[in-house]
Amino acid sequence: MMDAHSFNISFLIDQTPKEVFDAVVNVRGWWSQDLEGSSEKLDDEFSYRHGDIHYSKHKLIEVIPNEKIVWLTLDSKLTFVEKQDEWNGTKMIFEISKQDEKTKLEIVHSGLIPEFQCYEGCSKGWTYYLQNSLLPLITKGQGNPDLSKR
């Protein structure tokens, strides 16, 4: 699956594929508590907002329990770049597989490419949320999502 041109990151962890899958679909637990919508089943849609800087709406277009989750970005507005809908039509792909005694989680934001104005900032953002929030959610049961603003 690796798409060398798009943003990608992977982790090798001790938890089971089911534990990894359950954490990935718990987007409130690692990206933002303020998510609108649902992020667990096929055709679920949810939107993420980070102040006035980032808005994106995603649809789950592929869900294979304990193996794969794919989000399609339906709409986006990134106010810090000229082409504010750069994410539209991109896909976030989470692939889970067994590797010896470990579980491998590969994540690709397919379409988030170095030519995008937001690539550097968005890559740093994804790396932060995936390493410092999704990974601890999987391994310790506690992520570091954006906190609710309500």
BAZA-386547 format. One line per field, with one value per atom (N, C-alpha, C, O): residue number from 0; chain; z, x, y; atom name. Coordinates in nm, 2 decimals. Example, Ala and Ser with C-alpha at 12.3 -4.5 7.8 and 13.67 -1.06 7.14 Angstrom:
2
k: 0|0|0|0|1|1|1|1
c: A|A|A|A|A|A|A|A
zz: 0.78|0.78|0.78|0.85|0.71|0.71|0.79|0.80
xx: 1.32|1.23|1.32|1.42|1.28|1.37|1.29|1.34
yy: -0.57|-0.45|-0.33|-0.33|-0.22|-0.11|0.00|0.11
a: N|CA|C|O|N|CA|C|O
This chain:
150
k: 0|0|0|0|1|1|1|1|2|2|2|2|3|3|3|3|4|4|4|4|5|5|5|5|6|6|6|6|7|7|7|7|8|8|8|8|9|9|9|9|10|10|10|10|11|11|11|11|12|12|12|12|13|13|13|13|14|14|14|14|15|15|15|15|16|16|16|16|17|17|17|17|18|18|18|18|19|19|19|19|20|20|20|20|21|21|21|21|22|22|22|22|23|23|23|23|24|24|24|24|25|25|25|25|26|26|26|26|27|27|27|27|28|28|28|28|29|29|29|29|30|30|30|30|31|31|31|31|32|32|32|32|33|33|33|33|34|34|34|34|35|35|35|35|36|36|36|36|37|37|37|37|38|38|38|38|39|39|39|39|40|40|40|40|41|41|41|41|42|42|42|42|43|43|43|43|44|44|44|44|45|45|45|45|46|46|46|46|47|47|47|47|48|48|48|48|49|49|49|49|50|50|50|50|51|51|51|51|52|52|52|52|53|53|53|53|54|54|54|54|55|55|55|55|56|56|56|56|57|57|57|57|58|58|58|58|59|59|59|59|60|60|60|60|61|61|61|61|62|62|62|62|63|63|63|63|64|64|64|64|65|65|65|65|66|66|66|66|67|67|67|67|68|68|68|68|69|69|69|69|70|70|70|70|71|71|71|71|72|72|72|72|73|73|73|73|74|74|74|74|75|75|75|75|76|76|76|76|77|77|77|77|78|78|78|78|79|79|79|79|80|80|80|80|81|81|81|81|82|82|82|82|83|83|83|83|84|84|84|84|85|85|85|85|86|86|86|86|87|87|87|87|88|88|88|88|89|89|89|89|90|90|90|90|91|91|91|91|92|92|92|92|93|93|93|93|94|94|94|94|95|95|95|95|96|96|96|96|97|97|97|97|98|98|98|98|99|99|99|99|100|100|100|100|101|101|101|101|102|102|102|102|103|103|103|103|104|104|104|104|105|105|105|105|106|106|106|106|107|107|107|107|108|108|108|108|109|109|109|109|110|110|110|110|111|111|111|111|112|112|112|112|113|113|113|113|114|114|114|114|115|115|115|115|116|116|116|116|117|117|117|117|118|118|118|118|119|119|119|119|120|120|120|120|121|121|121|121|122|122|122|122|123|123|123|123|124|124|124|124|125|125|125|125|126|126|126|126|127|127|127|127|128|128|128|128|129|129|129|129|130|130|130|130|131|131|131|131|132|132|132|132|133|133|133|133|134|134|134|134|135|135|135|135|136|136|136|136|137|137|137|137|138|138|138|138|139|139|139|139|140|140|140|140|141|141|141|141|142|142|142|142|143|143|143|143|144|144|144|144|145|145|145|145|146|146|146|146|147|147|147|147|148|148|148|148|149|149|149|149
c: A|A|A|A|A|A|A|A|A|A|A|A|A|A|A|A|A|A|A|A|A|A|A|A|A|A|A|A|A|A|A|A|A|A|A|A|A|A|A|A|A|A|A|A|A|A|A|A|A|A|A|A|A|A|A|A|A|A|A|A|A|A|A|A|A|A|A|A|A|A|A|A|A|A|A|A|A|A|A|A|A|A|A|A|A|A|A|A|A|A|A|A|A|A|A|A|A|A|A|A|A|A|A|A|A|A|A|A|A|A|A|A|A|A|A|A|A|A|A|A|A|A|A|A|A|A|A|A|A|A|A|A|A|A|A|A|A|A|A|A|A|A|A|A|A|A|A|A|A|A|A|A|A|A|A|A|A|A|A|A|A|A|A|A|A|A|A|A|A|A|A|A|A|A|A|A|A|A|A|A|A|A|A|A|A|A|A|A|A|A|A|A|A|A|A|A|A|A|A|A|A|A|A|A|A|A|A|A|A|A|A|A|A|A|A|A|A|A|A|A|A|A|A|A|A|A|A|A|A|A|A|A|A|A|A|A|A|A|A|A|A|A|A|A|A|A|A|A|A|A|A|A|A|A|A|A|A|A|A|A|A|A|A|A|A|A|A|A|A|A|A|A|A|A|A|A|A|A|A|A|A|A|A|A|A|A|A|A|A|A|A|A|A|A|A|A|A|A|A|A|A|A|A|A|A|A|A|A|A|A|A|A|A|A|A|A|A|A|A|A|A|A|A|A|A|A|A|A|A|A|A|A|A|A|A|A|A|A|A|A|A|A|A|A|A|A|A|A|A|A|A|A|A|A|A|A|A|A|A|A|A|A|A|A|A|A|A|A|A|A|A|A|A|A|A|A|A|A|A|A|A|A|A|A|A|A|A|A|A|A|A|A|A|A|A|A|A|A|A|A|A|A|A|A|A|A|A|A|A|A|A|A|A|A|A|A|A|A|A|A|A|A|A|A|A|A|A|A|A|A|A|A|A|A|A|A|A|A|A|A|A|A|A|A|A|A|A|A|A|A|A|A|A|A|A|A|A|A|A|A|A|A|A|A|A|A|A|A|A|A|A|A|A|A|A|A|A|A|A|A|A|A|A|A|A|A|A|A|A|A|A|A|A|A|A|A|A|A|A|A|A|A|A|A|A|A|A|A|A|A|A|A|A|A|A|A|A|A|A|A|A|A|A|A|A|A|A|A|A|A|A|A|A|A|A|A|A|A|A|A|A|A|A|A|A|A|A|A|A|A|A|A|A|A|A|A|A|A|A|A|A|A|A|A|A|A|A|A|A|A|A|A|A|A|A|A|A|A|A|A|A|A|A|A|A|A|A|A|A|A|A|A|A|A|A|A|A|A|A|A
zz: 0.00|0.00|0.00|-0.05|0.05|0.07|-0.06|-0.17|-0.04|-0.14|-0.11|-0.03|-0.17|-0.13|-0.14|-0.08|-0.23|-0.26|-0.16|-0.13|-0.11|-0.01|0.13|0.16|0.22|0.36|0.41|0.39|0.48|0.54|0.66|0.68|0.75|0.88|0.92|0.89|0.99|1.04|1.18|1.22|1.24|1.38|1.39|1.33|1.47|1.51|1.66|1.74|1.69|1.83|1.88|1.81|2.02|2.08|2.08|2.10|2.07|2.08|1.96|1.86|1.98|1.88|1.77|1.79|1.65|1.54|1.58|1.55|1.67|1.71|1.80|1.79|1.89|1.98|1.89|1.92|1.79|1.70|1.62|1.62|1.57|1.49|1.58|1.54|1.70|1.79|1.82|1.84|1.84|1.87|1.74|1.76|1.63|1.50|1.48|1.45|1.50|1.47|1.58|1.57|1.70|1.81|1.78|1.86|1.67|1.63|1.74|1.75|1.82|1.93|2.03|2.10|2.04|2.14|2.11|2.19|1.98|1.94|1.85|1.85|1.78|1.70|1.76|1.79|1.79|1.85|1.93|1.87|2.05|2.12|2.06|2.09|1.98|1.93|1.79|1.72|1.75|1.62|1.61|1.70|1.49|1.46|1.37|1.27|1.41|1.33|1.39|1.51|1.31|1.36|1.27|1.15|1.33|1.26|1.27|1.27|1.28|1.31|1.20|1.19|1.13|1.04|0.89|0.87|0.80|0.66|0.63|0.69|0.55|0.52|0.63|0.61|0.75|0.85|0.80|0.72|0.84|0.81|0.93|1.03|0.93|1.05|1.00|0.89|1.08|1.05|1.17|1.28|1.13|1.23|1.21|1.09|1.32|1.31|1.41|1.53|1.37|1.46|1.44|1.36|1.53|1.53|1.39|1.32|1.34|1.21|1.11|0.99|1.15|1.07|0.98|0.86|1.03|0.96|0.98|1.09|0.87|0.87|0.77|0.66|0.80|0.70|0.74|0.85|0.63|0.64|0.57|0.46|0.64|0.59|0.59|0.67|0.50|0.49|0.49|0.42|0.57|0.58|0.45|0.44|0.36|0.23|0.23|0.14|0.33|0.34|0.48|0.55|0.53|0.67|0.67|0.65|0.70|0.71|0.86|0.89|0.95|1.09|1.11|1.05|1.19|1.24|1.12|1.14|1.00|0.89|0.82|0.79|0.80|0.71|0.74|0.75|0.74|0.74|0.64|0.64|0.56|0.46|0.47|0.47|0.49|0.49|0.36|0.31|0.30|0.18|0.23|0.30|0.20|0.24|0.14|0.02|0.19|0.11|0.09|-0.01|0.20|0.20|0.29|0.39|0.26|0.35|0.33|0.22|0.44|0.43|0.52|0.64|0.46|0.53|0.51|0.40|0.61|0.58|0.58|0.54|0.61|0.60|0.47|0.46|0.37|0.24|0.13|0.16|0.01|-0.09|-0.14|-0.15|-0.18|-0.23|-0.10|-0.06|-0.05|0.09|0.08|0.19|-0.03|-0.04|-0.09|-0.15|-0.06|-0.10|-0.06|-0.14|0.05|0.10|0.02|0.03|-0.05|-0.11|-0.20|-0.29|-0.18|-0.27|-0.22|-0.28|-0.12|-0.06|0.03|0.07|0.06|0.14|0.25|0.23|0.37|0.49|0.49|0.51|0.48|0.48|0.60|0.62|0.68|0.79|0.76|0.75|0.75|0.73|0.85|0.90|0.89|1.01|0.97|0.90|1.01|0.97|1.08|1.16|1.08|1.18|1.12|1.00|1.20|1.16|1.27|1.38|1.26|1.36|1.48|1.47|1.60|1.72|1.74|1.84|1.65|1.66|1.56|1.48|1.58|1.49|1.42|1.49|1.29|1.21|1.17|1.12|1.20|1.16|1.06|1.09|0.93|0.83|0.80|0.78|0.80|0.77|0.66|0.66|0.56|0.44|0.42|0.42|0.41|0.36|0.21|0.17|0.14|0.00|-0.07|-0.06|-0.14|-0.21|-0.13|-0.19|-0.01|0.06|0.02|0.08|-0.08|-0.15|-0.13|-0.10|-0.15|-0.12|-0.21|-0.17|-0.32|-0.40|-0.34|-0.37|-0.24|-0.17|-0.08|-0.02|-0.08|0.01|0.15|0.23|0.19|0.33|0.37|0.48|0.27|0.30|0.43|0.52|0.44|0.56|0.69|0.78|0.69|0.81|0.84|0.96|0.74|0.76|0.80|0.88|0.74|0.78|0.93|1.00|0.97|1.11|1.20|1.31|1.16|1.23|1.24|1.35|1.13|1.13|1.22|1.30|1.21|1.28|1.43|1.51|1.47|1.61|1.66|1.76|1.59|1.63|1.63|1.72|1.53|1.52|1.62|1.68|1.64|1.73|1.88|1.96|1.90|2.04|2.09|2.21|2.00|2.05|2.01|2.10|1.88|1.84|1.91|1.96|1.90|1.95|2.10|2.14|2.18|2.32|2.35|2.45|2.26|2.28|2.26|2.34|2.16|2.14|2.25|2.30|2.29|2.38|2.53|2.61|2.56|2.70|2.73|2.85|2.63|2.65|2.67|2.70|2.64|2.66|2.55|2.54|2.47|2.36|2.41|2.53|2.32|2.35|2.24|2.17|2.23|2.13|2.16|2.27|2.06|2.09|2.18|2.17|2.28|2.39|2.34|2.26|2.39|2.35|2.39|2.49|2.30|2.32|2.38|2.41|2.40|2.45|2.60|2.67
xx: 0.08|0.00|0.09|0.04|0.21|0.29|0.29|0.32|0.25|0.25|0.36|0.34|0.48|0.60|0.59|0.66|0.50|0.49|0.41|0.43|0.31|0.21|0.27|0.36|0.21|0.25|0.23|0.12|0.32|0.30|0.39|0.49|0.34|0.40|0.36|0.25|0.45|0.40|0.46|0.56|0.39|0.42|0.42|0.33|0.51|0.51|0.48|0.56|0.37|0.33|0.29|0.27|0.28|0.25|0.10|0.07|0.02|-0.13|-0.18|-0.12|-0.30|-0.36|-0.42|-0.44|-0.44|-0.50|-0.64|-0.67|-0.71|-0.84|-0.82|-0.90|-0.73|-0.70|-0.66|-0.70|-0.58|-0.54|-0.65|-0.67|-0.74|-0.85|-0.95|-1.00|-0.98|-1.07|-1.02|-1.10|-0.89|-0.83|-0.84|-0.88|-0.81|-0.82|-0.96|-0.97|-1.06|-1.20|-1.25|-1.35|-1.18|-1.22|-1.15|-1.06|-1.19|-1.12|-1.13|-1.04|-1.24|-1.25|-1.14|-1.10|-1.10|-1.00|-0.86|-0.77|-0.83|-0.70|-0.69|-0.58|-0.79|-0.78|-0.85|-0.79|-0.98|-1.05|-1.17|-1.25|-1.19|-1.31|-1.44|-1.55|-1.41|-1.52|-1.57|-1.64|-1.53|-1.57|-1.72|-1.79|-1.77|-1.91|-1.94|-1.87|-2.03|-2.06|-2.00|-1.96|-2.00|-1.95|-1.83|-1.82|-1.74|-1.62|-1.59|-1.47|-1.69|-1.67|-1.71|-1.64|-1.82|-1.87|-1.87|-1.86|-1.88|-1.88|-1.99|-2.10|-1.96|-2.05|-2.07|-2.14|-2.01|-2.01|-1.94|-1.85|-1.99|-1.93|-1.90|-1.98|-1.79|-1.75|-1.68|-1.61|-1.68|-1.60|-1.52|-1.56|-1.40|-1.30|-1.28|-1.28|-1.27|-1.24|-1.14|-1.14|-1.04|-0.94|-0.94|-0.87|-1.01|-1.03|-1.07|-1.15|-1.02|-1.05|-0.94|-0.95|-0.85|-0.74|-0.77|-0.73|-0.84|-0.86|-1.01|-1.06|-1.07|-1.20|-1.19|-1.14|-1.23|-1.24|-1.35|-1.38|-1.41|-1.52|-1.48|-1.43|-1.50|-1.45|-1.57|-1.66|-1.55|-1.65|-1.57|-1.47|-1.62|-1.55|-1.60|-1.71|-1.51|-1.54|-1.50|-1.54|-1.41|-1.38|-1.35|-1.27|-1.41|-1.39|-1.38|-1.48|-1.27|-1.25|-1.20|-1.09|-1.29|-1.26|-1.12|-1.08|-1.04|-0.91|-0.80|-0.69|-0.84|-0.75|-0.73|-0.61|-0.84|-0.82|-0.94|-1.05|-0.90|-1.00|-0.96|-0.84|-1.05|-1.02|-1.12|-1.24|-1.07|-1.16|-1.13|-1.02|-1.24|-1.23|-1.26|-1.36|-1.18|-1.21|-1.31|-1.27|-1.43|-1.53|-1.52|-1.56|-1.47|-1.47|-1.36|-1.33|-1.30|-1.19|-1.18|-1.20|-1.13|-1.09|-0.97|-0.98|-0.86|-0.73|-0.70|-0.66|-0.72|-0.71|-0.57|-0.55|-0.47|-0.33|-0.26|-0.14|-0.34|-0.28|-0.37|-0.49|-0.31|-0.39|-0.51|-0.62|-0.47|-0.58|-0.63|-0.58|-0.74|-0.79|-0.86|-0.88|-0.89|-0.95|-0.85|-0.90|-0.73|-0.62|-0.65|-0.62|-0.72|-0.75|-0.86|-0.87|-0.94|-1.06|-1.02|-0.93|-1.09|-1.06|-0.94|-0.91|-0.87|-0.76|-0.81|-0.93|-0.73|-0.78|-0.68|-0.56|-0.73|-0.65|-0.67|-0.78|-0.56|-0.57|-0.49|-0.38|-0.56|-0.50|-0.50|-0.61|-0.38|-0.38|-0.31|-0.21|-0.38|-0.33|-0.30|-0.37|-0.18|-0.14|-0.05|0.01|-0.04|0.04|0.18|0.20|0.28|0.42|0.49|0.53|0.51|0.57|0.47|0.35|0.53|0.45|0.39|0.32|0.41|0.37|0.26|0.22|0.20|0.10|0.16|0.21|0.15|0.20|0.08|-0.02|0.09|-0.01|0.06|0.15|0.01|0.06|-0.04|-0.16|0.00|-0.10|-0.05|0.07|-0.13|-0.10|-0.21|-0.33|-0.17|-0.27|-0.24|-0.16|-0.31|-0.29|-0.34|-0.46|-0.25|-0.29|-0.23|-0.23|-0.19|-0.12|0.03|0.11|0.06|0.19|0.28|0.23|0.41|0.50|0.47|0.51|0.40|0.37|0.26|0.24|0.19|0.08|0.15|0.25|0.08|0.13|0.13|0.21|0.03|0.01|0.09|0.09|0.17|0.23|0.32|0.30|0.40|0.49|0.41|0.43|0.32|0.24|0.15|0.13|0.08|-0.01|0.07|0.02|0.18|0.26|0.30|0.30|0.34|0.38|0.26|0.27|0.14|0.02|-0.01|-0.04|-0.01|-0.04|0.06|0.02|0.19|0.29|0.26|0.27|0.23|0.19|0.08|0.09|-0.04|-0.16|-0.13|-0.18|-0.06|-0.05|0.06|0.03|0.17|0.27|0.24|0.26|0.18|0.16|0.02|-0.01|-0.07|-0.21|-0.26|-0.31|-0.26|-0.31|-0.22|-0.28|-0.09|-0.01|-0.03|-0.04|-0.03|-0.06|-0.20|-0.22|-0.29|-0.43|-0.42|-0.49|-0.35|-0.33|-0.26|-0.30|-0.14|-0.05|-0.08|-0.05|-0.14|-0.17|-0.32|-0.35|-0.40|-0.54|-0.58|-0.69|-0.49|-0.52|-0.45|-0.32|-0.53|-0.47|-0.46|-0.49|-0.42|-0.41|-0.48|-0.42|-0.61|-0.68|-0.70|-0.68|-0.74|-0.78|-0.90|-0.98|-0.90|-1.00|-1.13|-1.12|-1.24|-1.37|-1.37|-1.31|-1.43|-1.43|-1.56|-1.59|-1.65|-1.78|-1.78|-1.88
yy: -0.12|0.00|0.13|0.23|0.12|0.24|0.33|0.28|0.45|0.55|0.65|0.74|0.62|0.69|0.84|0.92|0.89|1.03|1.10|1.22|1.04|1.10|1.09|1.00|1.17|1.16|1.01|0.96|0.95|0.82|0.80|0.87|0.72|0.69|0.55|0.51|0.47|0.34|0.31|0.37|0.23|0.19|0.04|-0.03|-0.02|-0.16|-0.17|-0.12|-0.23|-0.23|-0.37|-0.46|-0.38|-0.51|-0.54|-0.65|-0.44|-0.46|-0.54|-0.55|-0.60|-0.69|-0.60|-0.48|-0.66|-0.58|-0.52|-0.41|-0.60|-0.54|-0.42|-0.32|-0.42|-0.31|-0.19|-0.07|-0.21|-0.10|-0.05|0.07|-0.14|-0.09|-0.01|0.09|-0.06|0.01|0.15|0.24|0.16|0.30|0.39|0.51|0.34|0.42|0.47|0.59|0.39|0.44|0.53|0.59|0.53|0.62|0.75|0.80|0.82|0.94|1.05|1.14|1.05|1.15|1.13|1.22|1.00|0.97|1.01|1.01|1.04|1.08|1.21|1.26|1.25|1.37|1.49|1.59|1.48|1.59|1.54|1.46|1.58|1.55|1.62|1.58|1.72|1.80|1.76|1.83|1.64|1.58|1.59|1.56|1.62|1.61|1.49|1.47|1.41|1.29|1.16|1.16|1.06|0.93|0.88|0.92|0.80|0.76|0.62|0.58|0.53|0.39|0.29|0.19|0.32|0.23|0.28|0.40|0.19|0.22|0.33|0.32|0.43|0.54|0.64|0.74|0.62|0.72|0.85|0.84|0.96|1.09|1.17|1.17|1.24|1.32|1.44|1.44|1.55|1.67|1.71|1.69|1.76|1.81|1.96|2.00|2.03|2.17|2.21|2.16|2.28|2.33|2.49|2.54|2.55|2.70|2.74|2.68|2.85|2.90|2.85|2.89|2.77|2.73|2.61|2.60|2.51|2.38|2.33|2.33|2.30|2.23|2.12|2.14|2.00|1.89|1.80|1.77|1.75|1.65|1.52|1.53|1.41|1.28|1.18|1.19|1.08|0.97|0.84|0.83|0.75|0.62|0.54|0.50|0.52|0.45|0.30|0.23|0.26|0.12|0.09|0.16|-0.01|-0.06|-0.21|-0.28|-0.26|-0.41|-0.43|-0.40|-0.48|-0.49|-0.55|-0.65|-0.48|-0.52|-0.52|-0.58|-0.47|-0.47|-0.34|-0.30|-0.27|-0.15|-0.05|-0.09|0.08|0.19|0.29|0.33|0.34|0.45|0.56|0.53|0.68|0.80|0.87|0.89|0.92|1.01|1.15|1.17|1.25|1.39|1.45|1.46|1.48|1.53|1.68|1.74|1.75|1.89|1.94|1.87|2.05|2.10|2.25|2.30|2.31|2.45|2.47|2.47|2.49|2.52|2.67|2.70|2.75|2.90|2.95|3.06|2.86|2.91|2.88|2.91|2.84|2.82|2.88|2.91|2.91|2.97|2.88|2.93|2.76|2.66|2.59|2.49|2.65|2.61|2.47|2.42|2.42|2.29|2.18|2.08|2.20|2.10|1.96|1.87|1.94|1.80|1.74|1.61|1.81|1.75|1.64|1.65|1.52|1.41|1.32|1.22|1.37|1.29|1.18|1.19|1.08|0.97|0.94|0.95|0.92|0.87|0.72|0.67|0.65|0.50|0.45|0.48|0.37|0.30|0.15|0.09|0.09|-0.06|-0.12|-0.08|-0.23|-0.30|-0.45|-0.51|-0.49|-0.63|-0.69|-0.61|-0.82|-0.89|-0.90|-0.93|-0.87|-0.89|-0.96|-0.90|-1.09|-1.17|-1.16|-1.19|-1.13|-1.12|-0.98|-0.95|-0.89|-0.75|-0.72|-0.80|-0.60|-0.55|-0.43|-0.34|-0.42|-0.31|-0.22|-0.27|-0.09|0.01|0.10|0.17|0.10|0.18|0.29|0.25|0.41|0.52|0.61|0.65|0.63|0.71|0.81|0.78|0.94|1.04|1.05|1.13|0.97|0.96|1.08|1.12|1.15|1.27|1.39|1.50|1.38|1.48|1.47|1.40|1.55|1.54|1.66|1.77|1.65|1.76|1.89|2.00|1.87|1.98|2.07|2.19|2.02|2.09|2.20|2.17|2.31|2.42|2.38|2.42|2.30|2.26|2.14|2.10|2.08|1.96|1.96|1.87|2.06|2.06|2.08|2.00|2.17|2.20|2.08|2.04|2.03|1.91|1.79|1.71|1.76|1.65|1.66|1.56|1.78|1.79|1.77|1.71|1.82|1.80|1.65|1.60|1.58|1.44|1.36|1.28|1.39|1.33|1.35|1.25|1.47|1.50|1.41|1.34|1.42|1.35|1.19|1.12|1.14|1.00|0.95|0.84|1.02|0.97|1.00|0.92|1.12|1.17|1.15|1.18|1.10|1.08|0.94|0.87|0.91|0.77|0.66|0.57|0.68|0.57|0.55|0.44|0.66|0.64|0.58|0.51|0.62|0.57|0.41|0.34|0.37|0.22|0.16|0.05|0.21|0.14|0.16|0.08|0.28|0.31|0.33|0.35|0.34|0.36|0.50|0.53|0.60|0.74|0.82|0.82|0.89|0.97|1.12|1.15|1.21|1.35|1.43|1.51|1.41|1.48|1.63|1.67|1.71|1.84|1.83|1.75|1.92|1.91|1.98|2.08|1.94|2.00|2.15|2.19|2.23|2.37|2.41|2.53|2.31|2.34|2.37|2.40
a: N|CA|C|O|N|CA|C|O|N|CA|C|O|N|CA|C|O|N|CA|C|O|N|CA|C|O|N|CA|C|O|N|CA|C|O|N|CA|C|O|N|CA|C|O|N|CA|C|O|N|CA|C|O|N|CA|C|O|N|CA|C|O|N|CA|C|O|N|CA|C|O|N|CA|C|O|N|CA|C|O|N|CA|C|O|N|CA|C|O|N|CA|C|O|N|CA|C|O|N|CA|C|O|N|CA|C|O|N|CA|C|O|N|CA|C|O|N|CA|C|O|N|CA|C|O|N|CA|C|O|N|CA|C|O|N|CA|C|O|N|CA|C|O|N|CA|C|O|N|CA|C|O|N|CA|C|O|N|CA|C|O|N|CA|C|O|N|CA|C|O|N|CA|C|O|N|CA|C|O|N|CA|C|O|N|CA|C|O|N|CA|C|O|N|CA|C|O|N|CA|C|O|N|CA|C|O|N|CA|C|O|N|CA|C|O|N|CA|C|O|N|CA|C|O|N|CA|C|O|N|CA|C|O|N|CA|C|O|N|CA|C|O|N|CA|C|O|N|CA|C|O|N|CA|C|O|N|CA|C|O|N|CA|C|O|N|CA|C|O|N|CA|C|O|N|CA|C|O|N|CA|C|O|N|CA|C|O|N|CA|C|O|N|CA|C|O|N|CA|C|O|N|CA|C|O|N|CA|C|O|N|CA|C|O|N|CA|C|O|N|CA|C|O|N|CA|C|O|N|CA|C|O|N|CA|C|O|N|CA|C|O|N|CA|C|O|N|CA|C|O|N|CA|C|O|N|CA|C|O|N|CA|C|O|N|CA|C|O|N|CA|C|O|N|CA|C|O|N|CA|C|O|N|CA|C|O|N|CA|C|O|N|CA|C|O|N|CA|C|O|N|CA|C|O|N|CA|C|O|N|CA|C|O|N|CA|C|O|N|CA|C|O|N|CA|C|O|N|CA|C|O|N|CA|C|O|N|CA|C|O|N|CA|C|O|N|CA|C|O|N|CA|C|O|N|CA|C|O|N|CA|C|O|N|CA|C|O|N|CA|C|O|N|CA|C|O|N|CA|C|O|N|CA|C|O|N|CA|C|O|N|CA|C|O|N|CA|C|O|N|CA|C|O|N|CA|C|O|N|CA|C|O|N|CA|C|O|N|CA|C|O|N|CA|C|O|N|CA|C|O|N|CA|C|O|N|CA|C|O|N|CA|C|O|N|CA|C|O|N|CA|C|O|N|CA|C|O|N|CA|C|O|N|CA|C|O|N|CA|C|O|N|CA|C|O|N|CA|C|O|N|CA|C|O|N|CA|C|O|N|CA|C|O|N|CA|C|O|N|CA|C|O|N|CA|C|O|N|CA|C|O|N|CA|C|O|N|CA|C|O|N|CA|C|O|N|CA|C|O|N|CA|C|O|N|CA|C|O|N|CA|C|O|N|CA|C|O|N|CA|C|O|N|CA|C|O|N|CA|C|O|N|CA|C|O|N|CA|C|O|N|CA|C|O
